Amino acid sequence: MELCLSIIENVYFNAFIMCVIILNTVILCLDKYPEHDPTTLYIFSLFNLAFTFVFTVELVLKVIGLGLRTFLDDGFNIFDLVIVITSIYGIILEASGASKKNASLLVMRTFRCFRIFKLFKIGDLRVLIDSQI
C-alpha cells in the first residue's frame, strides 16, 4: 500500500502519465476513420491498448495506494475510473467485431479524448487555472 502511494506521488510517475495523456490525445486526433489504411488502423488500435493498459495500472495503483474511500473522494479519480471502464468496454466491443461506425464506439472514442482534462489537476497548470477563476 505504501509502495503504491509512493509511486503515484512520484514526480516522474506523474510526468510519465502526463506524457501518455498528451500522446494519447494526439493519436486519437490522428485517427480518422476510414481514411487510413488497415496497417495504420491496426497501429492505432495497438496504441489504444497500450494507453488503456497504462491508465488501468495507474487507476489500480491509486485505488491501492489511497484506499477506496480516499480514491472516491476526488472527482478526477472518479472521472479516470469512468474513462478507463469505457475504454475497456470499447476494446471489448472492437474485439467482438463491432464496426468503427458503431455510434457507441464513436462516443467512447470521443470520451477518451477527455483524458486531456486530467492535466488540469497537475502542478503549475492547476495553479494557473485556479488563479483565473
Secondary structure as a PSIPRED ss2 file (coil, helix, strand):
# PSIPRED VFORMAT (PSIPRED V4.0)

   1 M C   1.000  0.000  0.000
   2 E H   0.000  1.000  0.000
   3 L H   0.000  1.000  0.000
   4 C H   0.000  1.000  0.000
   5 L H   0.000  1.000  0.000
   6 S H   0.000  1.000  0.000
   7 I H   0.000  1.000  0.000
   8 I H   0.000  1.000  0.000
   9 E C   1.000  0.000  0.000
  10 N C   1.000  0.000  0.000
  11 V H   0.000  1.000  0.000
  12 Y H   0.000  1.000  0.000
  13 F H   0.000  1.000  0.000
  14 N H   0.000  1.000  0.000
  15 A H   0.000  1.000  0.000
  16 F H   0.000  1.000  0.000
  17 I H   0.000  1.000  0.000
  18 M H   0.000  1.000  0.000
  19 C H   0.000  1.000  0.000
  20 V H   0.000  1.000  0.000
  21 I H   0.000  1.000  0.000
  22 I H   0.000  1.000  0.000
  23 L H   0.000  1.000  0.000
  24 N H   0.000  1.000  0.000
  25 T H   0.000  1.000  0.000
  26 V H   0.000  1.000  0.000
  27 I H   0.000  1.000  0.000
  28 L H   0.000  1.000  0.000
  29 C H   0.000  1.000  0.000
  30 L H   0.000  1.000  0.000
  31 D C   1.000  0.000  0.000
  32 K C   1.000  0.000  0.000
  33 Y C   1.000  0.000  0.000
  34 P C   1.000  0.000  0.000
  35 E C   1.000  0.000  0.000
  36 H C   1.000  0.000  0.000
  37 D C   1.000  0.000  0.000
  38 P H   0.000  1.000  0.000
  39 T H   0.000  1.000  0.000
  40 T H   0.000  1.000  0.000
  41 L H   0.000  1.000  0.000
  42 Y H   0.000  1.000  0.000
  43 I H   0.000  1.000  0.000
  44 F H   0.000  1.000  0.000
  45 S H   0.000  1.000  0.000
  46 L H   0.000  1.000  0.000
  47 F H   0.000  1.000  0.000
  48 N H   0.000  1.000  0.000
  49 L H   0.000  1.000  0.000
  50 A H   0.000  1.000  0.000
  51 F H   0.000  1.000  0.000
  52 T H   0.000  1.000  0.000
  53 F H   0.000  1.000  0.000
  54 V H   0.000  1.000  0.000
  55 F H   0.000  1.000  0.000
  56 T H   0.000  1.000  0.000
  57 V H   0.000  1.000  0.000
  58 E H   0.000  1.000  0.000
  59 L H   0.000  1.000  0.000
  60 V H   0.000  1.000  0.000
  61 L H   0.000  1.000  0.000
  62 K H   0.000  1.000  0.000
  63 V H   0.000  1.000  0.000
  64 I H   0.000  1.000  0.000
  65 G H   0.000  1.000  0.000
  66 L H   0.000  1.000  0.000
  67 G C   1.000  0.000  0.000
  68 L H   0.000  1.000  0.000
  69 R H   0.000  1.000  0.000
  70 T H   0.000  1.000  0.000
  71 F H   0.000  1.000  0.000
  72 L H   0.000  1.000  0.000
  73 D H   0.000  1.000  0.000
  74 D C   1.000  0.000  0.000
  75 G H   0.000  1.000  0.000
  76 F H   0.000  1.000  0.000
  77 N H   0.000  1.000  0.000
  78 I H   0.000  1.000  0.000
  79 F H   0.000  1.000  0.000
  80 D H   0.000  1.000  0.000
  81 L H   0.000  1.000  0.000
  82 V H   0.000  1.000  0.000
  83 I H   0.000  1.000  0.000
  84 V H   0.000  1.000  0.000
  85 I H   0.000  1.000  0.000
  86 T H   0.000  1.000  0.000
  87 S H   0.000  1.000  0.000
  88 I H   0.000  1.000  0.000
  89 Y H   0.000  1.000  0.000
  90 G H   0.000  1.000  0.000
  91 I H   0.000  1.000  0.000
  92 I H   0.000  1.000  0.000
  93 L H   0.000  1.000  0.000
  94 E H   0.000  1.000  0.000
  95 A H   0.000  1.000  0.000
  96 S C   1.000  0.000  0.000
  97 G C   1.000  0.000  0.000
  98 A C   1.000  0.000  0.000
  99 S C   1.000  0.000  0.000
 100 K C   1.000  0.000  0.000
 101 K C   1.000  0.000  0.000
 102 N C   1.000  0.000  0.000
 103 A H   0.000  1.000  0.000
 104 S H   0.000  1.000  0.000
 105 L H   0.000  1.000  0.000
 106 L H   0.000  1.000  0.000
 107 V H   0.000  1.000  0.000
 108 M H   0.000  1.000  0.000
 109 R H   0.000  1.000  0.000
 110 T H   0.000  1.000  0.000
 111 F H   0.000  1.000  0.000
 112 R H   0.000  1.000  0.000
 113 C H   0.000  1.000  0.000
 114 F H   0.000  1.000  0.000
 115 R H   0.000  1.000  0.000
 116 I H   0.000  1.000  0.000
 117 F H   0.000  1.000  0.000
 118 K H   0.000  1.000  0.000
 119 L H   0.000  1.000  0.000
 120 F H   0.000  1.000  0.000
 121 K H   0.000  1.000  0.000
 122 I C   1.000  0.000  0.000
 123 G H   0.000  1.000  0.000
 124 D H   0.000  1.000  0.000
 125 L H   0.000  1.000  0.000
 126 R H   0.000  1.000  0.000
 127 V H   0.000  1.000  0.000
 128 L H   0.000  1.000  0.000
 129 I H   0.000  1.000  0.000
 130 D H   0.000  1.000  0.000
 131 S H   0.000  1.000  0.000
 132 Q H   0.000  1.000  0.000
 133 I C   1.000  0.000  0.000
